């Protein structure tokens, strides 16, 4: 799933805060300035979307082929 958001804050803990739905996603620190628009991929292998409490009000906007290793 591809999400479009912005950098809301740069934490002193080495994480960047990205608002998403009614919460936020914390990611490894990004070089973009606060307020910059960013795009991110959430892969099914990284998170079980179906297991999230209350679900996730989002929908996929792009499909990409699985990497061939």
ChimeraX attribute file (.defattr): number of C-alpha atoms within 10 A of each C-alpha:
attribute: neighborCount
match mode: 1-to-1
recipient: residues
	/A:1	14
	/A:2	16
	/A:3	16
	/A:4	13
	/A:5	18
	/A:6	19
	/A:7	20
	/A:8	16
	/A:9	16
	/A:10	20
	/A:11	12
	/A:12	8
	/A:13	8
	/A:14	11
	/A:15	15
	/A:16	24
	/A:17	20
	/A:18	22
	/A:19	16
	/A:20	15
	/A:21	10
	/A:22	7
	/A:23	9
	/A:24	13
	/A:25	12
	/A:26	16
	/A:27	12
	/A:28	12
	/A:29	16
	/A:30	14
	/A:31	10
	/A:32	13
	/A:33	13
	/A:34	15
	/A:35	12
	/A:36	11
	/A:37	13
	/A:38	13
	/A:39	9
	/A:40	11
	/A:41	13
	/A:42	12
	/A:43	13
	/A:44	10
	/A:45	7
	/A:46	8
	/A:47	10
	/A:48	9
	/A:49	13
	/A:50	10
	/A:51	9
	/A:52	9
	/A:53	7
	/A:54	7
	/A:55	9
	/A:56	13
	/A:57	8
	/A:58	11
	/A:59	9
	/A:60	10
	/A:61	9
	/A:62	9
	/A:63	8
	/A:64	9
	/A:65	5
	/A:66	7
	/A:67	5
	/A:68	4
	/A:69	3
